[in-house]
Structure formats: structure tokens, C-alpha cells
Amino acid sequence: MAGGLEVVAVVAEAGRRAGQLRAAHYHRTTSPLSLADCVALAVADDRGEALATADPSLAAMARAEGVEVIGLPDAQGRRP
């Protein structure tokens, strides 16, 4: 761990899964997911861990994929 954060190597399978997730869930205006968002979800899912996020689009995608979400507060204190 570096500074309390774990460095995660993204293996080819997680990268492919991230691409599949983005292809299935991305929409320019209604679900603006970055590839990094999708990598985070793919890794969390692969590890069987919850995903912590304040991003509503990412939280919705995680829930749609059956991944537990830990909703973090955004700047206004709202949780996804």
C-alpha cells in the first residue's frame, strides 16, 4: 500500500471486462462513464468487493451488474 491506497495491476481480463461494461452501459448524456470507472468496477467485481463511489452513473452501473455500492457523499452531501 502506498499512502493508504492499494496499487492494483489491471490484468488483461479486467481490461476486457471494463471495455464490455463501457460498451453496455455508456451513454454520452445519460450515463457518462469513463473507462477508468469501468476498470474500477471490473476489479471490484473480480475481487468480490464493494465499490465505493460518489458518482451516480458508476453506482447505477455497479448495481445493475450486481456489485454492492458504498455511496460516498458528493460536494452537496448527496449519496448515489
PDB file as gemmi writes it, atoms N, CA and C in Angstrom:
CRYST1    1.000    1.000    1.000  90.00  90.00  90.00 P 1                      
ATOM      1  N   MET A   1       0.833  -1.187   0.000  1.00  0.00           N  
ATOM      2  CA  MET A   1       0.000   0.000   0.000  1.00  0.00           C  
ATOM      3  C   MET A   1       0.878   1.251   0.000  1.00  0.00           C  
ATOM      4  N   ALA A   2       0.463   2.209  -0.784  1.00  0.00           N  
ATOM      5  CA  ALA A   2       1.184   3.471  -0.863  1.00  0.00           C  
ATOM      6  C   ALA A   2       0.272   4.577  -0.352  1.00  0.00           C  
ATOM      7  N   GLY A   3       0.620   5.177   0.776  1.00  0.00           N  
ATOM      8  CA  GLY A   3      -0.189   6.271   1.308  1.00  0.00           C  
ATOM      9  C   GLY A   3      -1.602   5.858   1.659  1.00  0.00           C  
ATOM     10  N   GLY A   4      -1.805   4.605   2.060  1.00  0.00           N  
ATOM     11  CA  GLY A   4      -3.123   4.133   2.426  1.00  0.00           C  
ATOM     12  C   GLY A   4      -3.945   3.620   1.257  1.00  0.00           C  
ATOM     13  N   LEU A   5      -3.425   3.727   0.052  1.00  0.00           N  
ATOM     14  CA  LEU A   5      -4.122   3.240  -1.131  1.00  0.00           C  
ATOM     15  C   LEU A   5      -3.407   2.014  -1.668  1.00  0.00           C  
ATOM     16  N   GLU A   6      -4.183   1.081  -2.168  1.00  0.00           N  
ATOM     17  CA  GLU A   6      -3.595  -0.119  -2.744  1.00  0.00           C  
ATOM     18  C   GLU A   6      -3.405   0.085  -4.239  1.00  0.00           C  
ATOM     19  N   VAL A   7      -2.231  -0.239  -4.718  1.00  0.00           N  
ATOM     20  CA  VAL A   7      -1.962  -0.179  -6.146  1.00  0.00           C  
ATOM     21  C   VAL A   7      -2.413  -1.510  -6.739  1.00  0.00           C  
ATOM     22  N   VAL A   8      -3.227  -1.462  -7.779  1.00  0.00           N  
ATOM     23  CA  VAL A   8      -3.785  -2.668  -8.386  1.00  0.00           C  
ATOM     24  C   VAL A   8      -3.326  -2.747  -9.831  1.00  0.00           C  
ATOM     25  N   ALA A   9      -2.688  -3.853 -10.185  1.00  0.00           N  
ATOM     26  CA  ALA A   9      -2.330  -4.086 -11.580  1.00  0.00           C  
ATOM     27  C   ALA A   9      -3.583  -4.591 -12.289  1.00  0.00           C  
ATOM     28  N   VAL A  10      -3.861  -4.022 -13.422  1.00  0.00           N  
ATOM     29  CA  VAL A  10      -5.042  -4.429 -14.185  1.00  0.00           C  
ATOM     30  C   VAL A  10      -4.602  -5.491 -15.194  1.00  0.00           C  
ATOM     31  N   VAL A  11      -5.093  -6.690 -15.002  1.00  0.00           N  
ATOM     32  CA  VAL A  11      -4.748  -7.779 -15.914  1.00  0.00           C  
ATOM     33  C   VAL A  11      -5.628  -7.686 -17.152  1.00  0.00           C  
ATOM     34  N   ALA A  12      -5.236  -8.402 -18.191  1.00  0.00           N  
ATOM     35  CA  ALA A  12      -5.942  -8.330 -19.471  1.00  0.00           C  
ATOM     36  C   ALA A  12      -7.431  -8.626 -19.326  1.00  0.00           C  
ATOM     37  N   GLU A  13      -7.798  -9.611 -18.526  1.00  0.00           N  
ATOM     38  CA  GLU A  13      -9.201  -9.964 -18.386  1.00  0.00           C  
ATOM     39  C   GLU A  13     -10.015  -8.809 -17.794  1.00  0.00           C  
ATOM     40  N   ALA A  14      -9.459  -8.117 -16.780  1.00  0.00           N  
ATOM     41  CA  ALA A  14     -10.163  -6.969 -16.199  1.00  0.00           C  
ATOM     42  C   ALA A  14     -10.292  -5.847 -17.226  1.00  0.00           C  
ATOM     43  N   GLY A  15      -9.277  -5.671 -18.056  1.00  0.00           N  
ATOM     44  CA  GLY A  15      -9.348  -4.662 -19.105  1.00  0.00           C  
ATOM     45  C   GLY A  15     -10.432  -4.976 -20.125  1.00  0.00           C  
ATOM     46  N   ARG A  16     -10.530  -6.251 -20.524  1.00  0.00           N  
ATOM     47  CA  ARG A  16     -11.588  -6.655 -21.456  1.00  0.00           C  
ATOM     48  C   ARG A  16     -12.965  -6.462 -20.826  1.00  0.00           C  
ATOM     49  N   ARG A  17     -13.087  -6.853 -19.559  1.00  0.00           N  
ATOM     50  CA  ARG A  17     -14.375  -6.704 -18.863  1.00  0.00           C  
ATOM     51  C   ARG A  17     -14.757  -5.232 -18.766  1.00  0.00           C  
ATOM     52  N   ALA A  18     -13.779  -4.374 -18.507  1.00  0.00           N  
ATOM     53  CA  ALA A  18     -14.047  -2.933 -18.434  1.00  0.00           C  
ATOM     54  C   ALA A  18     -14.582  -2.425 -19.768  1.00  0.00           C  
ATOM     55  N   GLY A  19     -13.992  -2.878 -20.862  1.00  0.00           N  
ATOM     56  CA  GLY A  19     -14.468  -2.484 -22.182  1.00  0.00           C  
ATOM     57  C   GLY A  19     -15.894  -2.960 -22.438  1.00  0.00           C  
ATOM     58  N   GLN A  20     -16.197  -4.183 -22.011  1.00  0.00           N  
ATOM     59  CA  GLN A  20     -17.552  -4.714 -22.168  1.00  0.00           C  
ATOM     60  C   GLN A  20     -18.552  -3.905 -21.350  1.00  0.00           C  
ATOM     61  N   LEU A  21     -18.164  -3.558 -20.124  1.00  0.00           N  
ATOM     62  CA  LEU A  21     -19.050  -2.766 -19.266  1.00  0.00           C  
ATOM     63  C   LEU A  21     -19.332  -1.400 -19.886  1.00  0.00           C  
ATOM     64  N   ARG A  22     -18.296  -0.766 -20.410  1.00  0.00           N  
ATOM     65  CA  ARG A  22     -18.487   0.559 -21.003  1.00  0.00           C  
ATOM     66  C   ARG A  22     -19.367   0.467 -22.240  1.00  0.00           C  
ATOM     67  N   ALA A  23     -19.140  -0.551 -23.050  1.00  0.00           N  
ATOM     68  CA  ALA A  23     -19.963  -0.726 -24.254  1.00  0.00           C  
ATOM     69  C   ALA A  23     -21.433  -0.958 -23.896  1.00  0.00           C  
ATOM     70  N   ALA A  24     -21.666  -1.656 -22.802  1.00  0.00           N  
ATOM     71  CA  ALA A  24     -23.040  -1.983 -22.412  1.00  0.00           C  
ATOM     72  C   ALA A  24     -23.750  -0.836 -21.705  1.00  0.00           C  
ATOM     73  N   HIS A  25     -23.024   0.001 -20.989  1.00  0.00           N  
ATOM     74  CA  HIS A  25     -23.677   0.985 -20.114  1.00  0.00           C  
ATOM     75  C   HIS A  25     -23.443   2.452 -20.478  1.00  0.00           C  
ATOM     76  N   TYR A  26     -22.433   2.748 -21.302  1.00  0.00           N  
ATOM     77  CA  TYR A  26     -22.105   4.150 -21.595  1.00  0.00           C  
ATOM     78  C   TYR A  26     -23.162   4.807 -22.470  1.00  0.00           C  
ATOM     79  N   HIS A  27     -23.498   6.039 -22.120  1.00  0.00           N  
ATOM     80  CA  HIS A  27     -24.284   6.925 -22.987  1.00  0.00           C  
ATOM     81  C   HIS A  27     -23.767   8.337 -22.733  1.00  0.00           C  
ATOM     82  N   ARG A  28     -23.498   9.051 -23.796  1.00  0.00           N  
ATOM     83  CA  ARG A  28     -22.862  10.373 -23.712  1.00  0.00           C  
ATOM     84  C   ARG A  28     -23.547  11.322 -22.752  1.00  0.00           C  
ATOM     85  N   THR A  29     -24.881  11.327 -22.718  1.00  0.00           N  
ATOM     86  CA  THR A  29     -25.592  12.296 -21.879  1.00  0.00           C  
ATOM     87  C   THR A  29     -26.211  11.699 -20.625  1.00  0.00           C  
ATOM     88  N   THR A  30     -26.672  10.456 -20.692  1.00  0.00           N  
ATOM     89  CA  THR A  30     -27.377   9.890 -19.537  1.00  0.00           C  
ATOM     90  C   THR A  30     -26.524   9.007 -18.645  1.00  0.00           C  
ATOM     91  N   SER A  31     -25.416   8.506 -19.166  1.00  0.00           N  
ATOM     92  CA  SER A  31     -24.539   7.626 -18.378  1.00  0.00           C  
ATOM     93  C   SER A  31     -23.093   7.822 -18.823  1.00  0.00           C  
ATOM     94  N   PRO A  32     -22.522   8.990 -18.479  1.00  0.00           N  
ATOM     95  CA  PRO A  32     -21.174   9.341 -18.945  1.00  0.00           C  
ATOM     96  C   PRO A  32     -20.066   8.638 -18.149  1.00  0.00           C  
ATOM     97  N   LEU A  33     -19.850   7.379 -18.444  1.00  0.00           N  
ATOM     98  CA  LEU A  33     -18.869   6.574 -17.714  1.00  0.00           C  
ATOM     99  C   LEU A  33     -17.513   6.617 -18.404  1.00  0.00           C  
ATOM    100  N   SER A  34     -16.459   6.831 -17.621  1.00  0.00           N  
ATOM    101  CA  SER A  34     -15.114   6.784 -18.179  1.00  0.00           C  
ATOM    102  C   SER A  34     -14.631   5.331 -18.193  1.00  0.00           C  
ATOM    103  N   LEU A  35     -13.605   5.074 -18.971  1.00  0.00           N  
ATOM    104  CA  LEU A  35     -13.025   3.733 -18.970  1.00  0.00           C  
ATOM    105  C   LEU A  35     -12.441   3.436 -17.583  1.00  0.00           C  
ATOM    106  N   ALA A  36     -11.911   4.452 -16.903  1.00  0.00           N  
ATOM    107  CA  ALA A  36     -11.389   4.258 -15.549  1.00  0.00           C  
ATOM    108  C   ALA A  36     -12.498   3.820 -14.582  1.00  0.00           C  
ATOM    109  N   ASP A  37     -13.701   4.399 -14.725  1.00  0.00           N  
ATOM    110  CA  ASP A  37     -14.849   3.959 -13.923  1.00  0.00           C  
ATOM    111  C   ASP A  37     -15.096   2.471 -14.139  1.00  0.00           C  
ATOM    112  N   CYS A  38     -15.070   2.073 -15.397  1.00  0.00           N  
ATOM    113  CA  CYS A  38     -15.356   0.686 -15.748  1.00  0.00           C  
ATOM    114  C   CYS A  38     -14.270  -0.263 -15.256  1.00  0.00           C  
ATOM    115  N   VAL A  39     -13.020   0.189 -15.269  1.00  0.00           N  
ATOM    116  CA  VAL A  39     -11.925  -0.620 -14.720  1.00  0.00           C  
ATOM    117  C   VAL A  39     -12.137  -0.804 -13.218  1.00  0.00           C  
ATOM    118  N   ALA A  40     -12.495   0.258 -12.525  1.00  0.00           N  
ATOM    119  CA  ALA A  40     -12.734   0.159 -11.080  1.00  0.00           C  
ATOM    120  C   ALA A  40     -13.828  -0.852 -10.778  1.00  0.00           C  
ATOM    121  N   LEU A  41     -14.896  -0.823 -11.555  1.00  0.00           N  
ATOM    122  CA  LEU A  41     -15.985  -1.774 -11.351  1.00  0.00           C  
ATOM    123  C   LEU A  41     -15.546  -3.195 -11.684  1.00  0.00           C  
ATOM    124  N   ALA A  42     -14.828  -3.372 -12.783  1.00  0.00           N  
ATOM    125  CA  ALA A  42     -14.369  -4.709 -13.174  1.00  0.00           C  
ATOM    126  C   ALA A  42     -13.482  -5.316 -12.095  1.00  0.00           C  
ATOM    127  N   VAL A  43     -12.585  -4.519 -11.533  1.00  0.00           N  
ATOM    128  CA  VAL A  43     -11.682  -5.018 -10.485  1.00  0.00           C  
ATOM    129  C   VAL A  43     -12.468  -5.342  -9.215  1.00  0.00           C  
ATOM    130  N   ALA A  44     -13.382  -4.463  -8.813  1.00  0.00           N  
ATOM    131  CA  ALA A  44     -14.196  -4.723  -7.613  1.00  0.00           C  
ATOM    132  C   ALA A  44     -15.006  -5.997  -7.792  1.00  0.00           C  
ATOM    133  N   ASP A  45     -15.612  -6.147  -8.955  1.00  0.00           N  
ATOM    134  CA  ASP A  45     -16.426  -7.336  -9.224  1.00  0.00           C  
ATOM    135  C   ASP A  45     -15.563  -8.596  -9.208  1.00  0.00           C  
ATOM    136  N   ASP A  46     -14.411  -8.540  -9.853  1.00  0.00           N  
ATOM    137  CA  ASP A  46     -13.499  -9.685  -9.906  1.00  0.00           C  
ATOM    138  C   ASP A  46     -13.059 -10.113  -8.511  1.00  0.00           C  
ATOM    139  N   ARG A  47     -12.874  -9.147  -7.628  1.00  0.00           N  
ATOM    140  CA  ARG A  47     -12.436  -9.438  -6.261  1.00  0.00           C  
ATOM    141  C   ARG A  47     -13.591  -9.749  -5.316  1.00  0.00           C  
ATOM    142  N   GLY A  48     -14.823  -9.557  -5.785  1.00  0.00           N  
ATOM    143  CA  GLY A  48     -15.974  -9.784  -4.925  1.00  0.00           C  
ATOM    144  C   GLY A  48     -16.095  -8.737  -3.832  1.00  0.00           C  
ATOM    145  N   GLU A  49     -15.660  -7.532  -4.131  1.00  0.00           N  
ATOM    146  CA  GLU A  49     -15.678  -6.441  -3.158  1.00  0.00           C  
ATOM    147  C   GLU A  49     -16.694  -5.374  -3.565  1.00  0.00           C  
ATOM    148  N   ALA A  50     -17.098  -4.584  -2.597  1.00  0.00           N  
ATOM    149  CA  ALA A  50     -17.990  -3.453  -2.857  1.00  0.00           C  
ATOM    150  C   ALA A  50     -17.204  -2.350  -3.560  1.00  0.00           C  
ATOM    151  N   LEU A  51     -17.925  -1.496  -4.259  1.00  0.00           N  
ATOM    152  CA  LEU A  51     -17.330  -0.355  -4.942  1.00  0.00           C  
ATOM    153  C   LEU A  51     -17.754   0.916  -4.228  1.00  0.00           C  
ATOM    154  N   ALA A  52     -16.804   1.721  -3.792  1.00  0.00           N  
ATOM    155  CA  ALA A  52     -17.102   2.988  -3.129  1.00  0.00           C  
ATOM    156  C   ALA A  52     -17.038   4.106  -4.168  1.00  0.00           C  
ATOM    157  N   THR A  53     -18.118   4.882  -4.279  1.00  0.00           N  
ATOM    158  CA  THR A  53     -18.149   5.963  -5.256  1.00  0.00           C  
ATOM    159  C   THR A  53     -19.179   7.023  -4.871  1.00  0.00           C  
ATOM    160  N   ALA A  54     -18.944   8.239  -5.353  1.00  0.00           N  
ATOM    161  CA  ALA A  54     -19.923   9.322  -5.222  1.00  0.00           C  
ATOM    162  C   ALA A  54     -20.587   9.586  -6.566  1.00  0.00           C  
ATOM    163  N   ASP A  55     -20.181   8.858  -7.601  1.00  0.00           N  
ATOM    164  CA  ASP A  55     -20.670   9.063  -8.959  1.00  0.00           C  
ATOM    165  C   ASP A  55     -21.965   8.292  -9.197  1.00  0.00           C  
ATOM    166  N   PRO A  56     -23.069   8.988  -9.454  1.00  0.00           N  
ATOM    167  CA  PRO A  56     -24.352   8.306  -9.650  1.00  0.00           C  
ATOM    168  C   PRO A  56     -24.369   7.335 -10.835  1.00  0.00           C  
ATOM    169  N   SER A  57     -23.715   7.687 -11.941  1.00  0.00           N  
ATOM    170  CA  SER A  57     -23.688   6.796 -13.103  1.00  0.00           C  
ATOM    171  C   SER A  57     -22.920   5.521 -12.807  1.00  0.00           C  
ATOM    172  N   LEU A  58     -21.793   5.653 -12.124  1.00  0.00           N  
ATOM    173  CA  LEU A  58     -20.996   4.488 -11.766  1.00  0.00           C  
ATOM    174  C   LEU A  58     -21.745   3.618 -10.765  1.00  0.00           C  
ATOM    175  N   ALA A  59     -22.393   4.239  -9.796  1.00  0.00           N  
ATOM    176  CA  ALA A  59     -23.168   3.482  -8.808  1.00  0.00           C  
ATOM    177  C   ALA A  59     -24.305   2.720  -9.478  1.00  0.00           C  
ATOM    178  N   ALA A  60     -24.986   3.361 -10.435  1.00  0.00           N  
ATOM    179  CA  ALA A  60     -26.084   2.697 -11.138  1.00  0.00           C  
ATOM    180  C   ALA A  60     -25.580   1.506 -11.935  1.00  0.00           C  
ATOM    181  N   MET A  61     -24.443   1.662 -12.614  1.00  0.00           N  
ATOM    182  CA  MET A  61     -23.876   0.561 -13.383  1.00  0.00           C  
ATOM    183  C   MET A  61     -23.472  -0.585 -12.462  1.00  0.00           C  
ATOM    184  N   ALA A  62     -22.851  -0.254 -11.335  1.00  0.00           N  
ATOM    185  CA  ALA A  62     -22.436  -1.295 -10.390  1.00  0.00           C  
ATOM    186  C   ALA A  62     -23.647  -2.074  -9.887  1.00  0.00           C  
ATOM    187  N   ARG A  63     -24.685  -1.362  -9.517  1.00  0.00           N  
ATOM    188  CA  ARG A  63     -25.893  -2.040  -9.029  1.00  0.00           C  
ATOM    189  C   ARG A  63     -26.519  -2.908 -10.123  1.00  0.00           C  
ATOM    190  N   ALA A  64     -26.527  -2.414 -11.352  1.00  0.00           N  
ATOM    191  CA  ALA A  64     -27.077  -3.183 -12.470  1.00  0.00           C  
ATOM    192  C   ALA A  64     -26.279  -4.458 -12.701  1.00  0.00           C  
ATOM    193  N   GLU A  65     -24.998  -4.434 -12.372  1.00  0.00           N  
ATOM    194  CA  GLU A  65     -24.126  -5.598 -12.533  1.00  0.00           C  
ATOM    195  C   GLU A  65     -24.091  -6.468 -11.279  1.00  0.00           C  
ATOM    196  N   GLY A  66     -24.859  -6.090 -10.253  1.00  0.00           N  
ATOM    197  CA  GLY A  66     -24.930  -6.894  -9.041  1.00  0.00           C  
ATOM    198  C   GLY A  66     -23.777  -6.696  -8.077  1.00  0.00           C  
ATOM    199  N   VAL A  67     -23.094  -5.564  -8.197  1.00  0.00           N  
ATOM    200  CA  VAL A  67     -21.978  -5.248  -7.303  1.00  0.00           C  
ATOM    201  C   VAL A  67     -22.472  -4.301  -6.216  1.00  0.00           C  
ATOM    202  N   GLU A  68     -22.146  -4.617  -4.977  1.00  0.00           N  
ATOM    203  CA  GLU A  68     -22.533  -3.763  -3.844  1.00  0.00           C  
ATOM    204  C   GLU A  68     -21.864  -2.397  -3.975  1.00  0.00           C  
ATOM    205  N   VAL A  69     -22.600  -1.344  -3.643  1.00  0.00           N  
ATOM    206  CA  VAL A  69     -22.098   0.023  -3.726  1.00  0.00           C  
ATOM    207  C   VAL A  69     -22.047   0.639  -2.333  1.00  0.00           C  
ATOM    208  N   ILE A  70     -20.932   1.261  -2.029  1.00  0.00           N  
ATOM    209  CA  ILE A  70     -20.797   2.083  -0.831  1.00  0.00           C  
ATOM    210  C   ILE A  70     -20.907   3.522  -1.328  1.00  0.00           C  
ATOM    211  N   GLY A  71     -22.043   4.147  -1.079  1.00  0.00           N  
ATOM    212  CA  GLY A  71     -22.291   5.502  -1.569  1.00  0.00           C  
ATOM    213  C   GLY A  71     -21.543   6.533  -0.751  1.00  0.00           C  
ATOM    214  N   LEU A  72     -20.671   7.256  -1.406  1.00  0.00           N  
ATOM    215  CA  LEU A  72     -19.920   8.333  -0.759  1.00  0.00           C  
ATOM    216  C   LEU A  72     -20.623   9.659  -1.022  1.00  0.00           C  
ATOM    217  N   PRO A  73     -20.568  10.598  -0.093  1.00  0.00           N  
ATOM    218  CA  PRO A  73     -21.242  11.880  -0.308  1.00  0.00           C  
ATOM    219  C   PRO A  73     -20.528  12.728  -1.363  1.00  0.00           C  
ATOM    220  N   ASP A  74     -21.309  13.399  -2.216  1.00  0.00           N  
ATOM    221  CA  ASP A  74     -20.725  14.331  -3.180  1.00  0.00           C  
ATOM    222  C   ASP A  74     -20.537  15.679  -2.486  1.00  0.00           C  
ATOM    223  N   ALA A  75     -20.231  16.710  -3.250  1.00  0.00           N  
ATOM    224  CA  ALA A  75     -19.956  18.036  -2.674  1.00  0.00           C  
ATOM    225  C   ALA A  75     -21.151  18.617  -1.932  1.00  0.00           C  
ATOM    226  N   GLN A  76     -22.371  18.191  -2.298  1.00  0.00           N  
ATOM    227  CA  GLN A  76     -23.582  18.669  -1.617  1.00  0.00           C  
ATOM    228  C   GLN A  76     -24.043  17.690  -0.535  1.00  0.00           C  
ATOM    229  N   GLY A  77     -23.287  16.644  -0.298  1.00  0.00           N  
ATOM    230  CA  GLY A  77     -23.634  15.686   0.734  1.00  0.00           C  
ATOM    231  C   GLY A  77     -24.579  14.581   0.286  1.00  0.00           C  
ATOM    232  N   ARG A  78     -24.914  14.562  -1.013  1.00  0.00           N  
ATOM    233  CA  ARG A  78     -25.814  13.520  -1.545  1.00  0.00           C  
ATOM    234  C   ARG A  78     -25.019  12.258  -1.838  1.00  0.00           C  
ATOM    235  N   ARG A  79     -25.654  11.128  -1.590  1.00  0.00           N  
ATOM    236  CA  ARG A  79     -25.037   9.828  -1.880  1.00  0.00           C  
ATOM    237  C   ARG A  79     -25.787   9.158  -3.019  1.00  0.00           C  
ATOM    238  N   PRO A  80     -25.038   8.487  -3.900  1.00  0.00           N  
ATOM    239  CA  PRO A  80     -25.720   7.820  -5.037  1.00  0.00           C  
ATOM    240  C   PRO A  80     -26.488   6.579  -4.585  1.00  0.00           C  
TER     241      PRO A  80                                                      
END                                                                             
